[in-house]
Amino acid sequence: MLRLSALYRYPLKSGKAEVLQGIGLDKLGLEGDRRWMLVDEASGRFLTQRAEAKMSQLSALWNADGGLTLDAPGHSAIDIALPGNEAELRGVTIWRDTLRVPDAGEEAARWVSEFIGKPTRLVQVPLDRARTTQAGYGNDDDQVAFADGFPLLLIGEASLQHLSQEVGRPLEMLRFRPNLVIEGSEAYAEDGWKRIRIGDVEFRVVKSCSRCILTTIDPKTGERSADREPLATLQKTRAQADGAMFGQNLVNDSNGRLEVGMPVEILE
């Protein structure tokens, strides 16, 4: 029997994961998932671990009111309120998308600038300012917050175990930053799924996930692997036209609630 074995949320894009036992869903995936983002102050371009590996050590906890608590080694924790209607709108760029979203203010900017080491702003995306998902996949009205392209990422436990065997050492699931982890399937079975149900919520499987240099960062230490693993192995064994694939991007077709341990049903 397939079941949901783990749930992860990333309130800040490229920040640390929150380990969850249960969570609600909204139009943009898991409630509070990647609703905040760091951007370069001058250009407005988004920042991630790809260029700032230290972000792997940045803890970002979602508050009940939609605000954020940031903490990192060597820095005092800071509570940041959800920007109100009067907040400044800042133009930002994430991949090919440009949008205007609320800025978290000067106190937050000072904290994140000190952490990153250059002028940086913290921004938040409300539901009514979300992006559409990657063109050519899913439905025209599918939306996403600050995730790379789609609201949710799923990985099977057996797929990680298989990849670990190929690499020759155990790999942490959080190197791949999934939201949903499935237990009980065969390795890479998720590659063939089109629709699944968890609890009362149905999900569409819209696209395999192309992996990048971020997978080489140890989520515990923030250090990059000298041998470029597991990306090097993925580029040999899981290469497709769009890159080295591992995991599946999903869109939820309704709201609802997920709990670890729920059965997973393959609909198509």
C-alpha positions as CSV (number, residue, x, y, z in Angstrom):
1,M,0.0,0.0,0.0
2,L,1.2,3.5,-0.9
3,R,1.2,6.1,1.8
4,L,2.3,9.7,2.4
5,S,5.5,9.2,4.6
6,A,6.7,12.8,4.9
7,L,5.6,16.4,4.4
8,Y,7.9,19.4,4.0
9,R,7.3,23.1,3.6
10,Y,9.7,25.8,2.6
11,P,8.3,29.2,3.8
12,L,11.3,31.0,2.3
13,K,12.4,30.0,-1.2
14,S,15.8,28.2,-0.7
15,G,15.6,28.4,3.1
16,K,15.5,25.4,5.4
17,A,12.6,23.0,5.3
18,E,9.9,22.7,8.0
19,V,9.0,19.1,8.8
20,L,5.2,18.8,9.1
21,Q,2.8,16.2,10.3
22,G,-0.2,17.9,8.7
23,I,-0.9,20.9,6.5
24,G,-3.7,22.5,4.5
25,L,-3.6,23.3,0.8
26,D,-4.7,26.4,-1.1
27,K,-4.5,27.5,-4.7
28,L,-0.7,27.7,-4.6
29,G,0.0,24.3,-3.0
30,L,0.8,23.8,0.7
31,E,-0.3,26.7,2.8
32,G,2.7,29.0,3.4
33,D,5.0,27.2,1.0
34,R,7.5,29.5,-0.7
35,R,5.5,32.6,-0.2
36,W,8.6,34.6,0.8
37,M,11.8,35.2,-1.2
38,L,15.1,37.0,-1.1
39,V,16.0,39.3,-4.0
40,D,19.0,41.4,-4.9
41,E,18.2,45.0,-3.9
42,A,19.6,46.5,-7.1
43,S,18.3,44.1,-9.7
44,G,15.3,42.6,-8.0
45,R,16.5,39.2,-9.2
46,F,15.7,36.2,-6.9
47,L,18.4,34.6,-4.7
48,T,18.8,30.9,-4.0
49,Q,21.3,28.3,-2.8
50,R,22.5,28.0,-6.4
51,A,24.6,31.1,-5.8
52,E,24.2,31.6,-2.1
53,A,24.8,28.2,-0.5
54,K,24.6,29.7,3.0
55,M,20.9,29.9,2.5
56,S,20.8,26.2,3.3
57,Q,21.4,27.3,6.9
58,L,18.7,29.9,7.0
59,S,15.7,28.9,9.1
60,A,12.4,30.4,8.1
61,L,9.4,29.4,10.2
62,W,5.9,30.2,9.0
63,N,3.7,32.0,11.6
64,A,0.0,31.5,12.0
65,D,-0.7,35.0,10.8
66,G,1.3,34.5,7.6
67,G,4.4,36.2,8.9
68,L,7.9,34.7,9.1
69,T,10.5,34.1,11.8
70,L,14.1,34.1,10.4
71,D,17.1,32.6,12.3
72,A,20.6,31.6,11.3
73,P,23.9,30.7,13.0
74,G,25.5,33.8,14.4
75,H,22.4,35.9,13.9
76,S,19.6,36.8,16.4
77,A,16.1,35.6,15.3
78,I,13.8,38.2,13.9
79,D,10.0,38.1,13.5
80,I,8.6,39.6,10.3
81,A,5.0,40.6,9.9
82,L,3.0,39.9,6.8
83,P,3.1,43.0,4.7
84,G,-0.1,45.1,4.9
85,N,-2.0,46.8,2.1
86,E,0.2,49.9,2.6
87,A,3.5,48.0,1.9
88,E,5.7,49.1,-0.9
89,L,5.4,47.0,-4.1
90,R,8.8,45.9,-5.4
91,G,9.5,44.7,-8.9
92,V,11.2,41.3,-8.8
93,T,12.3,38.7,-11.3
94,I,12.2,34.9,-10.9
95,W,13.4,33.0,-13.9
96,R,11.5,34.5,-16.8
97,D,8.7,36.0,-14.7
98,T,8.6,39.6,-13.6
99,L,6.0,40.7,-11.0
100,R,5.4,43.3,-8.3
101,V,5.0,42.0,-4.8
102,P,5.0,43.5,-1.3
103,D,8.3,44.3,0.3
104,A,8.8,43.3,4.0
105,G,10.3,46.6,5.0
106,E,13.6,48.1,6.2
107,E,14.2,46.1,9.4
108,A,13.8,42.8,7.5
109,A,16.1,44.2,4.7
110,R,18.8,45.0,7.2
111,W,18.7,41.5,8.7
112,V,18.8,39.6,5.3
113,S,21.4,42.0,3.9
114,E,23.7,41.2,6.9
115,F,23.1,37.5,6.4
116,I,23.7,37.5,2.7
117,G,26.5,40.0,2.7
118,K,25.1,42.5,0.2
119,P,22.0,44.7,-0.2
120,T,19.1,42.3,-0.2
121,R,15.3,42.6,0.2
122,L,12.7,40.2,1.5
123,V,9.5,40.0,-0.4
124,Q,6.2,38.1,-0.1
125,V,3.6,37.0,-2.6
126,P,-0.1,37.2,-1.8
127,L,-2.6,34.9,-3.6
128,D,-3.8,37.6,-5.9
129,R,-0.2,38.3,-7.2
130,A,0.9,34.8,-7.9
131,R,2.5,33.6,-11.2
132,T,1.1,31.1,-13.7
133,T,2.9,27.8,-13.9
134,Q,5.4,26.9,-16.6
135,A,3.9,27.3,-20.0
136,G,3.1,24.2,-21.9
137,Y,2.3,22.1,-18.8
138,G,-0.9,21.8,-16.8
139,N,-3.9,24.1,-17.2
140,D,-3.8,27.8,-18.2
141,D,-5.1,28.9,-14.8
142,D,-2.6,26.8,-12.7
143,Q,-0.7,29.1,-10.4
144,V,2.5,29.1,-8.3
145,A,4.0,31.3,-5.6
146,F,7.9,31.5,-5.6
147,A,8.6,27.8,-6.3
148,D,10.6,27.4,-9.5
149,G,7.8,26.3,-11.8
150,F,5.0,24.4,-10.0
151,P,3.3,24.3,-6.6
152,L,4.4,20.9,-5.4
153,L,7.2,18.3,-5.7
154,L,6.8,14.6,-5.0
155,I,9.5,12.0,-4.6
156,G,9.2,8.3,-3.9
157,E,11.4,6.9,-1.0
158,A,12.4,3.9,-3.3
159,S,13.7,6.4,-5.9
160,L,16.0,8.0,-3.4
161,Q,17.2,4.6,-2.2
162,H,18.0,3.5,-5.7
163,L,19.9,6.7,-6.4
164,S,21.8,6.4,-3.2
165,Q,22.9,2.9,-4.3
166,E,24.1,4.3,-7.6
167,V,26.0,7.1,-6.0
168,G,27.5,4.7,-3.3
169,R,26.4,6.6,-0.2
170,P,23.2,7.5,1.6
171,L,21.6,10.7,0.3
172,E,19.4,13.0,2.3
173,M,15.9,13.5,0.9
174,L,16.1,17.2,1.6
175,R,18.9,17.6,-1.0
176,F,15.9,17.4,-3.5
177,R,13.5,19.6,-1.5
178,P,10.3,17.7,-2.0
179,N,6.9,18.6,-0.5
180,L,5.5,15.1,-0.5
181,V,7.3,11.8,0.0
182,I,5.7,8.5,-0.9
183,E,6.4,5.2,0.7
184,G,5.6,1.8,-0.8
185,S,6.1,2.4,-4.5
186,E,8.9,0.9,-6.7
187,A,11.8,3.1,-7.7
188,Y,10.8,5.8,-10.1
189,A,7.2,4.6,-10.3
190,E,6.1,8.2,-9.9
191,D,7.5,8.8,-13.4
192,G,4.5,7.0,-14.8
193,W,1.8,8.6,-12.7
194,K,-0.7,11.1,-14.2
195,R,-3.2,11.6,-11.4
196,I,-3.1,10.7,-7.7
197,R,-5.3,11.1,-4.7
198,I,-4.2,11.7,-1.1
199,G,-7.0,11.9,1.4
200,D,-9.7,13.9,-0.3
201,V,-7.3,15.9,-2.5
202,E,-6.6,15.0,-6.2
203,F,-3.3,16.0,-7.8
204,R,-2.2,16.2,-11.4
205,V,1.4,15.1,-12.2
206,V,2.4,17.6,-14.8
207,K,6.2,17.4,-15.3
208,S,9.3,15.7,-14.2
209,C,11.7,17.9,-12.2
210,S,15.0,18.9,-13.8
211,R,17.7,19.0,-11.2
212,C,20.6,21.4,-10.8
213,I,23.7,22.2,-8.7
214,L,21.6,22.8,-5.6
215,T,21.4,19.0,-5.2
216,T,25.1,18.9,-4.4
217,I,24.7,21.1,-1.3
218,D,24.6,19.2,2.0
219,P,21.4,20.4,3.7
220,K,23.0,20.0,7.2
221,T,26.3,21.8,6.6
222,G,25.7,24.0,3.5
223,E,28.9,22.5,1.9
224,R,29.0,21.5,-1.8
225,S,30.1,17.9,-2.6
226,A,33.5,17.9,-4.3
227,D,32.5,15.1,-6.6
228,R,29.3,16.9,-7.8
229,E,27.2,14.1,-6.5
230,P,24.4,13.2,-6.8
231,L,24.0,15.5,-9.8
232,A,26.8,13.8,-11.7
233,T,25.1,10.4,-11.4
234,L,21.7,11.9,-12.4
235,Q,23.2,13.4,-15.5
236,K,24.4,9.9,-16.5
237,T,21.4,7.9,-15.6
238,R,18.4,10.2,-15.7
239,A,19.2,12.6,-18.5
240,Q,16.4,13.9,-20.8
241,A,16.1,16.8,-23.2
242,D,15.2,19.1,-20.4
243,G,17.9,18.0,-18.0
244,A,18.6,15.4,-15.3
245,M,15.2,14.4,-13.9
246,F,14.4,13.3,-10.4
247,G,10.9,13.7,-8.8
248,Q,7.6,14.9,-10.2
249,N,5.9,18.3,-10.2
250,L,2.3,18.3,-9.1
251,V,-0.7,20.7,-9.1
252,N,-3.5,20.2,-6.6
253,D,-7.0,20.3,-8.1
254,S,-8.7,21.3,-4.8
255,N,-7.9,22.5,-1.3
256,G,-8.1,20.2,1.7
257,R,-5.7,18.8,4.2
258,L,-2.9,16.3,4.2
259,E,-1.6,14.2,7.1
260,V,1.5,12.0,7.2
261,G,0.3,8.4,7.0
262,M,-2.5,9.0,4.6
263,P,-3.0,6.4,1.8
264,V,-2.1,7.4,-1.7
265,E,-4.2,6.2,-4.6
266,I,-3.0,6.2,-8.2
267,L,-5.9,7.3,-10.3
268,E,-4.2,7.3,-13.7
